[in-house]
Amino acid sequence: MGESFRNLVVWQRSIELTIAVYKLTASFPDSERFGLTNQLRRAAVSVASNIAEGYGRTTKEEYLQFLGHTRGSSSEVETQIIISKSLGFDSDPLLHSTEELCSEVGRMLNAMMKSLRLKSTVPSP
């Protein structure tokens, strides 16, 4: 692997996603502070955190396992954004860009996991 998880574009984009989620949820109603706001923020933080934790593991299998957790958290964020839209919180233009960023991170995670799986099945010379 490379020098640091910080060099991974998917980790960098997931940090951007987390910041976008925090900015977005700041405009949510106060009644959602311990509900959707808290859930969205925790799931978003989990995306970048699981990438970093998996990167720090010793085997590719462990790394893939954490990337699987990351993908789950990314799906949580996506689902909660859909719920936010359904509840009428979509007046904030940040919601659409946050949703797009979440989709991008999800695609990057899928590609990364596929690449790692292919590398693990190729016999070494």
LUMDRENLO-509919 format. One record per residue: residue number from 1; x, y, z of N, C-alpha, C in turn; residue in one letter. Coordinates in pm, 1 decimal. Atoms other than C-alpha are relative to their C-alpha. Layout:
% residues N
[NUM, [X, Y, Z], [X, Y, Z], [X, Y, Z], A]
...
END
This chain:
% residues 125
[1, [83.6, -117.7, 0.0], [0.0, 0.0, 0.0], [88.0, 123.7, 0.0], M]
[2, [-74.3, -125.5, 5.3], [101.4, 364.0, -17.7], [48.1, 44.7, 136.3], G]
[3, [-57.2, -55.2, -122.3], [243.6, 587.9, 247.2], [-103.0, 20.8, 111.1], E]
[4, [99.3, -33.7, -101.2], [-77.3, 688.6, 423.3], [-140.2, -3.6, -59.3], S]
[5, [140.1, -5.0, 44.0], [-454.5, 662.6, 404.7], [-35.6, 140.5, -46.5], F]
[6, [27.4, -138.8, 39.3], [-446.4, 1042.1, 368.0], [22.5, 23.8, -148.9], R]
[7, [-26.6, -12.1, 143.7], [-318.2, 992.1, 12.8], [-111.4, -59.2, -85.8], N]
[8, [109.1, 62.9, 75.1], [-629.1, 795.6, -87.2], [-105.7, 104.8, -36.9], L]
[9, [99.6, -96.5, 45.8], [-864.4, 1006.9, -297.8], [-136.1, -30.0, 62.1], V]
[10, [129.0, 36.3, -59.8], [-1162.6, 813.3, -160.9], [-7.4, 47.9, 144.9], V]
[11, [0.3, -51.1, -138.7], [-1060.0, 907.5, 195.3], [-16.9, 151.8, -1.7], W]
[12, [10.3, -146.0, 10.6], [-1016.3, 1272.7, 92.6], [-142.0, 42.5, -33.7], Q]
[13, [139.0, -32.1, 37.1], [-1358.9, 1276.1, -70.9], [-96.2, -31.9, 114.5], R]
[14, [87.3, 32.7, -113.0], [-1511.4, 1108.7, 235.1], [10.9, 106.0, 109.8], S]
[15, [-13.0, -113.6, -93.5], [-1372.3, 1390.1, 451.3], [-86.3, 115.7, -50.5], I]
[16, [85.5, -104.2, 58.6], [-1539.3, 1635.5, 212.8], [-147.3, -32.5, 22.9], E]
[17, [137.3, 42.8, -24.9], [-1859.8, 1432.7, 248.5], [-40.0, 29.3, 144.1], L]
[18, [29.6, -24.4, -141.6], [-1842.4, 1454.2, 627.1], [-22.3, 148.3, 26.8], T]
[19, [14.6, -145.1, -18.3], [-1793.5, 1831.3, 617.0], [-131.1, 47.9, -61.3], I]
[20, [126.4, -37.1, 65.4], [-2083.5, 1864.6, 371.6], [-120.2, -41.8, 84.2], A]
[21, [109.9, 48.0, -84.9], [-2306.4, 1654.9, 599.3], [-15.4, 89.6, 123.1], V]
[22, [7.2, -88.8, -116.7], [-2218.9, 1871.1, 900.5], [-62.0, 133.8, -37.0], Y]
[23, [56.6, -128.3, 44.0], [-2297.4, 2189.6, 706.1], [-148.0, -14.8, -33.1], K]
[24, [138.7, 24.8, 37.3], [-2617.1, 2041.2, 566.6], [-88.8, -14.2, 123.3], L]
[25, [84.9, 27.1, -116.8], [-2749.6, 1917.9, 901.1], [-8.5, 118.5, 95.3], T]
[26, [9.7, -121.0, -82.6], [-2678.9, 2252.9, 1064.2], [-128.5, 76.7, -30.2], A]
[27, [123.8, -68.3, 37.9], [-2986.9, 2376.3, 875.0], [-124.8, -82.5, 30.5], S]
[28, [114.9, 83.9, -34.1], [-3209.6, 2088.3, 989.6], [-71.7, 57.4, 122.4], F]
[29, [74.4, -49.1, -116.6], [-3483.7, 2162.7, 1243.4], [63.3, -48.9, 131.4], P]
[30, [-52.2, 37.2, -132.3], [-3380.2, 2157.6, 1611.0], [-59.5, -131.8, 48.4], D]
[31, [64.9, 124.3, -42.9], [-3626.5, 1872.4, 1660.3], [72.2, -123.7, -53.5], S]
[32, [-74.6, 111.1, 57.6], [-3392.7, 1655.5, 1450.2], [141.6, -13.3, 56.8], E]
[33, [-135.9, -0.1, -53.3], [-3080.2, 1726.1, 1657.1], [43.1, -137.9, 48.4], R]
[34, [-34.9, 132.1, -53.2], [-3090.2, 1385.1, 1829.5], [-53.6, -113.1, -87.1], F]
[35, [52.1, 99.3, 93.0], [-3253.5, 1209.1, 1536.6], [83.2, -5.7, -125.2], G]
[36, [-63.8, 9.0, 130.3], [-3163.5, 1244.5, 1174.1], [134.6, 73.2, -6.3], L]
[37, [-127.8, -73.6, 0.1], [-2890.6, 1505.0, 1231.8], [110.5, -84.9, 60.1], T]
[38, [-99.2, 82.8, -68.6], [-2707.0, 1280.8, 1476.6], [34.9, -123.9, -82.2], N]
[39, [-22.3, 121.6, 79.3], [-2751.6, 969.1, 1260.6], [84.2, 28.6, -124.2], Q]
[40, [-72.9, -35.4, 121.4], [-2629.7, 1140.1, 943.9], [145.7, 32.8, 30.5], L]
[41, [-136.9, -38.9, -35.6], [-2325.3, 1288.7, 1113.3], [83.1, -121.1, 41.1], R]
[42, [-74.3, 118.0, -44.4], [-2225.0, 962.5, 1278.8], [33.9, -92.1, -117.6], R]
[43, [-25.0, 85.3, 115.8], [-2260.9, 766.9, 955.4], [106.9, 60.8, -90.4], A]
[44, [-99.1, -66.9, 85.5], [-2060.5, 1025.5, 759.7], [139.9, -9.4, 60.2], A]
[45, [-130.5, 11.5, -67.1], [-1779.3, 1026.5, 1016.2], [52.1, -142.9, -12.6], V]
[46, [-36.7, 140.9, 8.8], [-1779.8, 647.4, 1000.4], [61.5, -35.6, -135.2], S]
[47, [-52.9, 29.9, 132.5], [-1706.6, 649.1, 626.3], [151.2, 21.1, -2.3], V]
[48, [-144.3, -30.1, 1.8], [-1367.3, 821.0, 653.5], [74.0, -79.5, 106.6], A]
[49, [-65.7, 70.9, -109.8], [-1287.7, 652.9, 984.8], [26.2, -145.8, -33.7], S]
[50, [-18.4, 141.0, 36.0], [-1339.0, 300.3, 851.6], [103.1, -18.1, -111.8], N]
[51, [-105.1, 7.4, 102.8], [-1123.8, 370.8, 545.6], [136.4, 5.7, 68.9], I]
[52, [-128.0, -16.3, -70.2], [-844.4, 487.0, 775.5], [32.2, -122.0, 85.6], A]
[53, [-24.8, 115.2, -85.8], [-886.6, 199.5, 1019.7], [36.2, -123.6, -81.9], E]
[54, [-30.5, 114.0, 85.6], [-890.9, -60.3, 744.0], [138.6, 10.1, -60.6], G]
[55, [-131.9, -21.7, 58.3], [-583.0, 91.3, 586.8], [110.4, -37.0, 99.3], Y]
[56, [-98.5, 28.8, -103.8], [-402.1, 47.7, 917.1], [8.0, -145.9, 40.2], G]
[57, [-1.5, 143.2, -32.1], [-479.3, -324.1, 936.2], [114.2, -70.1, -72.7], R]
[58, [-118.2, 68.5, 52.7], [-217.3, -583.6, 852.4], [-25.3, -86.8, -122.5], T]
[59, [25.2, 86.3, 115.8], [-392.6, -794.2, 589.2], [-99.7, 64.8, -95.3], T]
[60, [92.0, -48.4, 102.3], [-578.0, -723.5, 267.7], [-143.7, -40.5, 33.2], K]
[61, [133.9, 47.0, -36.3], [-871.9, -929.2, 394.9], [-62.6, 90.8, 105.8], E]
[62, [51.2, -92.3, -102.3], [-905.1, -706.8, 702.2], [-35.3, 134.4, -62.4], E]
[63, [24.2, -126.4, 69.0], [-878.5, -399.8, 481.5], [-132.3, -5.9, -75.7], Y]
[64, [125.2, 17.0, 73.1], [-1157.2, -532.2, 258.9], [-120.2, -3.8, 93.7], L]
[65, [109.1, 4.9, -97.1], [-1369.1, -603.7, 564.7], [-38.4, 141.4, 44.4], Q]
[66, [29.4, -137.1, -42.6], [-1337.0, -242.7, 679.7], [-56.6, 83.8, -114.2], F]
[67, [59.3, -69.6, 113.7], [-1408.5, -115.9, 330.1], [-146.2, -40.5, -16.8], L]
[68, [140.1, 42.7, 0.2], [-1726.7, -322.1, 348.6], [-82.0, 77.7, 102.2], G]
[69, [66.7, -83.1, -101.4], [-1818.6, -140.8, 671.0], [-16.8, 142.4, -52.6], H]
[70, [4.2, -135.1, 56.4], [-1736.1, 183.9, 494.2], [-112.7, 12.2, -100.4], T]
[71, [106.1, -2.2, 100.3], [-1967.1, 99.4, 207.1], [-137.4, -0.9, 67.3], R]
[72, [125.6, 0.7, -75.0], [-2241.1, 22.9, 458.3], [-32.1, 137.3, 56.3], G]
[73, [20.6, -134.6, -55.3], [-2194.8, 361.0, 625.7], [-34.9, 98.8, -110.4], S]
[74, [30.5, -86.1, 114.1], [-2197.1, 531.6, 286.4], [-145.4, -20.2, -44.0], S]
[75, [140.0, 28.2, 34.0], [-2528.0, 359.2, 209.5], [-95.4, 58.4, 103.6], S]
[76, [79.7, -64.4, -105.2], [-2660.7, 479.6, 544.9], [-16.2, 148.3, -28.2], E]
[77, [5.3, -144.1, 29.4], [-2571.9, 838.3, 454.2], [-94.0, 24.0, -117.0], V]
[78, [85.2, -16.2, 117.7], [-2737.5, 799.8, 115.2], [-147.6, -17.0, 36.1], E]
[79, [137.9, 24.9, -42.5], [-3053.7, 655.7, 272.0], [-53.5, 115.7, 84.1], T]
[80, [43.7, -108.7, -87.9], [-3071.0, 929.4, 534.0], [-17.6, 131.4, -76.1], Q]
[81, [20.5, -117.9, 85.2], [-3032.0, 1196.7, 266.3], [-133.4, -12.6, -72.9], I]
[82, [129.2, 23.6, 65.2], [-3326.8, 1040.6, 81.5], [-114.0, 28.5, 98.0], I]
[83, [100.8, -27.0, -103.4], [-3526.2, 1052.0, 406.7], [-11.7, 150.0, 22.7], I]
[84, [0.1, -145.2, -19.4], [-3424.7, 1416.3, 454.3], [-76.6, 69.9, -111.5], S]
[85, [72.8, -57.2, 113.0], [-3553.7, 1498.6, 107.0], [-148.8, -26.1, 14.7], K]
[86, [141.0, 36.5, -16.0], [-3878.1, 1314.5, 178.4], [-68.4, 81.3, 109.0], S]
[87, [54.4, -81.0, -109.0], [-3922.8, 1517.2, 495.4], [-4.0, 149.3, -34.2], L]
[88, [6.0, -138.6, 44.4], [-3886.9, 1839.8, 297.1], [120.2, 83.0, 39.2], G]
[89, [-120.1, -75.1, -38.1], [-3536.7, 1934.1, 409.6], [85.5, 32.2, -121.6], F]
[90, [-78.9, -16.6, 121.4], [-3428.8, 1962.9, 46.8], [0.9, 142.6, -54.1], D]
[91, [-5.3, -138.6, 45.5], [-3468.0, 2339.8, 25.1], [144.4, 51.6, 0.1], S]
[92, [-140.8, -38.1, -5.5], [-3097.9, 2363.9, 106.2], [70.7, -53.3, -124.9], D]
[93, [-69.0, 47.7, 120.7], [-2895.6, 2350.4, -219.3], [115.9, -94.9, 32.1], P]
[94, [-108.7, 88.2, -41.3], [-2624.1, 2170.1, -24.0], [-43.9, -146.2, 0.7], L]
[95, [48.2, 138.3, -5.8], [-2845.7, 1860.5, -3.9], [32.0, -73.7, -129.6], L]
[96, [-26.8, 66.4, 128.1], [-2810.4, 1783.6, -375.3], [149.2, -27.3, -17.7], H]
[97, [-144.3, 21.5, 17.0], [-2432.8, 1831.4, -379.7], [52.5, -104.2, 98.6], S]
[98, [-39.5, 101.5, -98.1], [-2399.4, 1619.9, -64.3], [-40.7, -138.9, -49.2], T]
[99, [47.3, 127.2, 55.8], [-2603.9, 1345.6, -227.8], [91.2, -46.3, -113.4], E]
[100, [-91.1, 33.4, 110.3], [-2381.7, 1358.1, -537.5], [135.8, -46.3, 52.2], E]
[101, [-127.8, 36.0, -60.5], [-2067.6, 1343.5, -322.9], [-7.0, -138.8, 62.5], L]
[102, [20.1, 131.7, -59.9], [-2205.8, 1043.3, -136.2], [-0.4, -108.0, -108.0], C]
[103, [1.8, 96.4, 110.9], [-2273.9, 865.1, -465.1], [139.6, -20.5, -56.4], S]
[104, [-137.2, 9.7, 50.7], [-1921.6, 942.3, -583.2], [86.3, -86.2, 92.2], E]
[105, [-76.9, 79.1, -96.8], [-1769.2, 800.6, -264.5], [-40.2, -147.1, -10.4], V]
[106, [46.7, 138.2, 14.4], [-1984.0, 488.5, -302.9], [58.1, -68.2, -123.0], G]
[107, [-57.6, 56.7, 122.4], [-1866.3, 435.3, -660.6], [150.0, -25.7, 17.6], R]
[108, [-143.9, 15.6, -22.6], [-1504.0, 486.5, -556.9], [28.1, -120.3, 89.9], M]
[109, [-17.4, 114.6, -89.5], [-1540.9, 234.7, -274.7], [-20.6, -131.5, -75.1], L]
[110, [25.6, 121.7, 78.4], [-1691.1, -24.6, -509.9], [118.2, -32.3, -90.4], N]
[111, [-113.7, 21.4, 89.7], [-1406.6, 22.6, -757.6], [123.7, -43.3, 78.2], A]
[112, [-117.0, 33.8, -82.2], [-1144.8, 6.3, -482.5], [-9.3, -144.1, 50.3], M]
[113, [19.1, 135.9, -49.9], [-1289.6, -313.0, -336.1], [17.1, -101.1, -112.8], M]
[114, [-14.4, 90.7, 114.6], [-1312.0, -474.0, -679.5], [147.6, -15.8, -35.9], K]
[115, [-142.5, 3.6, 32.5], [-950.0, -383.3, -750.3], [78.9, -82.0, 102.4], S]
[116, [-70.7, 75.3, -105.0], [-829.2, -520.7, -416.2], [-32.0, -149.3, -9.2], L]
[117, [37.2, 142.4, 12.5], [-1022.4, -845.1, -467.5], [72.2, -64.5, -117.9], R]
[118, [-69.4, 54.0, 117.3], [-871.7, -891.2, -813.9], [147.6, -20.5, 29.0], L]
[119, [-141.7, 13.3, -34.7], [-522.9, -833.1, -678.1], [23.7, -118.2, 91.0], K]
[120, [-20.6, 109.6, -94.4], [-576.2, -1090.1, -407.3], [-18.0, -136.7, -64.8], S]
[121, [18.7, 129.6, 65.3], [-673.4, -1358.8, -657.5], [108.9, -30.9, -101.8], T]
[122, [-108.2, 21.5, 96.1], [-375.8, -1312.4, -888.5], [118.8, -64.6, 72.1], V]
[123, [-114.8, 63.8, -67.0], [-97.4, -1554.7, -799.0], [126.7, 84.3, -17.9], P]
[124, [-123.8, -75.3, 10.6], [232.5, -1386.0, -723.2], [106.7, -84.7, -69.1], S]
[125, [-101.9, 73.6, 75.4], [528.9, -1477.1, -943.6], [102.5, -65.6, 89.3], P]
END
